[in-house]
Amino acid sequence: MYKIKLVIALLISTLSLQLLFAAEPPTHPILVNQQSYRIRTIVIDAGHGAHDPGTKGRISVEKNVALQVALKLGRAIQQELKDVNVIYTRTTDVFIPLYERIGLANKKKADLFISIHCNSMPNTKKRIVTGYRRRKGKRIPIYRTTYTQNTTTRGTETFVSGYGRLSEQDAAVRENASMLLEDNYKENYEGFDPKDPESYIIFSLMKNAYRDQSIKLASLVQEQYIKSGRESRGVKEQSLAVLARAGMPAILTEIGFISNPTEERYMNSAEGQSTIVTNLLNAIKNYKRQVEN
């Protein structure tokens, strides 16, 4: 069954990349040898929203932190880069399907797409023996199931759409789970199942014309995090639905672990959010300076 699915995925990827989304992304000027190229439009995406809260910490939820940072980043860009138009995928607590987020960026012919999220470590399931009972003369242990979370993992990481191994798709599984909350999600994504690891073969095989530019921007973001004293978990490629059909350089940045109490307080503080916004703004400025001609 796995080999059959793999062959089907290869055929889908090779013969028709349009199976996942209805329209091809627009041709972006950065890939055309134009004499003058300028970054004019940036789409900022605050992850999750409404009935899709994202990850949860002790004092906050991801959707709210992401929106706060997204709005502050947008204002900072408008203040510092007067020639750049900022478009938000959401400005309030509403739910936006993943395909509509990147669809908006494609429609507006955006030059950059930046999705903001908070990271989290999954709960670990553990069975504890709480006592014994006898059955047919034998002692049978009585178990209680507990769930614990690693609260010490910390750091930032930035993702681009790419070719991560199936065994390394934790972030993709978590972020793509949002599509399960969409009406008719199987129709929206042509049968893609975010619960099935084998489905990620399809996203992994999709050609991403903006991979190099996305990695460049992601690397600049991580460099800025490091300069401000944050721990970097690096730039990673994942099969992310929100980035898969981007018609421009696109990244998803995890600004910290909401499962880590220290980082959660940092991401909720005015100082922490200000530093994160400065990191992202500086990365955008550096990228803009490098690619414009």
N, C-alpha and C positions, 0 to 999 in steps of 0.2 A: 504493500500500500504506500509506503514512504517513497519507493522508487517511482511509482506511478505519479504521485503528487509532484515529485521533483521534475519529472519529464513535462508534466502539464505546466508547471510554473515556468520552466525554461521556454516552452512554446509561447506562453502568454507574454513573457518578457521580450522574446525575440520578435514575434510576429505583430504584436499590437500592444504598445505601452498605454494605449488609450482605454484599455479595459477597466482600469481602476478609477479613472476620472474621465468625464465626458470630453473635456477640451484639452488640447495641448497647451502648455504654458507659452506665453508670448516670447518671441525672440528678444533677448535682452541686449541693449547696446554694448554692454561690457564685453560680449562675445563677438561683436562686430568691430572691425578695424576702423572706427570712426576717428576723425581728427580731434574732436572735442567731446569728452565724456564727463558728465557731472552727476553726482548723486543728488537727486532732486526730491525723491519721495522715500520715506522710511515707514514701514508698517510695524507697529509695536503690538504684540499679542500678550495679553495677560492670561495665563493659563487657567483653565477650568472656569467655574462660575455657576451661580444659582444652585441647582440640585446636584451639581458635580463639584463638591468641595475640594477635591484633590486630597493631598496628604494632610494629616491632622497632628498638631503638637499639643502641648499642655495648655497653652494660652491663646492659640490662634489656629487658623486653617489656611491652607495654601492659597485658595482663591482670593482671599482678602489681601494677603501680603503681596502676591503677584500683582494685583490691581494697583495697590498703593505705589509700588516701585515703578510700574509701567507708566502711570500718570505723571509721576515725578520725572521720569526719564524723558517723556514727551515734552514736558515744559522746559526741561534743561536744553534739549535739542533746539527747540524753537527760540530760546534765548541766545544760545551760543552760535547756532548755525542758521542765520536768517534766511538763507536761500533754500532751506530744506523744508519740505512739507511733511508733517507728521499725521499719520492715520492710525487710529486705534481699532483693533478688532472688537473691543468692548470698553466702555467707560463706566459701566455700572455692573451690578451683580446679576448678570444674565448668562444663560447658557448658549454658547455658539458652537455648532458642530465643527469638528476638526476640518472637514473638507471646505467649509465656508470660510474658515480663517485664512487658509492659504489661497482660496479662491478669490477673496477680496484683494489680496496682495497682487495676484495675477491680473485681475480686472483693472486695478489702478496702475498697473505697470510699475510697481514699486521697484526701487533699486536695492533695498535691503529689507529683510524680514527677521525680526528679533522676537522670539517667544520667551517669556520669563516664567520660571517655575521654581518651586522649592523641592528639595530632595528629602528622602526619608528611608530609613532602614526598615525592612519588613519585620513583622512579628515572628518570633521563633516558637514553634509548638513543642511543648515538653510534657511528658507524662510522669507524674510523681506517685509513688506508692503511699497511700494514706492508711492502709490497714490490710487485714486479711479476713477471708471467710472460708469456711470449710465446705467442701463438696465431695461426697463419696470418700470421706476420710482424708482428702487432700487439702492443703492450704492454698487457696487461690487469692492472689493479690488483688486489692482494690485500688484502682488508679483514679487520679484526678488530673485532668488536662489543664495546663496553664500556658499562658502566652506571655512571652517577655520580648522586650525590644532592646536592641543595641542602641544606647543613648550616647555613646562616646564617639562614633564615627562622625567626622566633620569634613568640611572642605567644599570647594566649588568645582564644577565640571561643566563643560559646554559641548553640546552634541551637534553633529551635522548628519544629514541623511547619507547613509552609506551602507557598508557591507559587513557589519558586525556579525560575529559568529552567533549561531542560535543559542549557544550556552552563555552568551554574554548580553542577552537582550532584556535584562531585568528592567532597565529604565524604559525601554520601548514597550514592554508589556504593561507597565504601570501607566505610562502616558497614553497609550493607545486604548486603554480600557475605557476612556471617556466616550469612545464611539458606541459603547454598549448602551449608553443613555440616550442615543439618538433614535428617533423613529425611523424604521426601515433601514437600519445601518447596513444590513447585508446588501441592499440595493445600492446604497450610497457608495459602497466600497467594493461592489462587484463580487460579493461572496467572501471577502476577507474576514477572517475570524480572529480577533485579537486574543482569544483564549487558546488558539491552536498555534504552537510554536512553528509548525511546518508552514503556516501561512506567511511567516516572515521571510521565507525564501523569495516570495514574489517582490516584496519591497526591496530586499537586498539586491535583487538582480536588475532593478530598474536603473536605467542610465540617468545619472545626475550630472548635467552639463556644467553645473555651478559648484561642483565638489571642491575644486582647488580654491576658488574664491571664498567659499564658506569656511574652509579650514583656515584660510588666512585670517578672516575676521574672528573666528573662534579662538585662534591662537593669540591674537591681540587682546581679546577679552581676558583670557587666562593670565596673560602677562600683567595686566592691570590689577587683577585680583591679588597676584603675588606681591606686587609693589605696595599694596595696602596692608600686607601682612597676613593675607588669607592663605589657607592651605589649598594647593591646587591638586585636583585629581585628574587634570589633563583634558585634552580634546579627544572625543570619542565619536566613532561612527555607529549609528544605530538605525534600525528600520522604523522610523517615526512617521506616522501617517500625516501629521501636521506639516512635515517638511518634504514629503516624498515628491510632490508635484510642484515644487517651488520654481517659478520662472525667474528667479533671481538668487543671489547669495542669501542663504537662510540658516539661522542657528537657533537652537534651543539651549538656554543657559540656566543651570541649576544654581541659584545664588546662595545656597547653604542648606544644611540639614535641619529641617523643622523637628526631627526626632531627637536632635541634640539640644537640650535646654539652653545651653550657652549661646549656640548659634541662633536658636529661635528668638531669644531675647534681643540679640544683635539685629536680626532681620526685622524685628518689630519696633526697634528704637529709631528715633529721628536721626541720630548720628550714623547708625548702621545703614539705614536706607540712603542717606546722603552720600556715604562712601561708595555704596554699590552703584548708585546713579552716576557718580563721578567716574568710577571704573569703566562703566559701559559707555559713557559719553567720550571719554578719552580714547577708548578703543575705536569708536566710530570715527572720531577725528583722525586718528592715525591711519585707519583704513582708507578714509576719504582722501587723505593726502597722498597715499601710495598709489591709488588706482586712477585718480583724476589726471587728465592730461590737457 
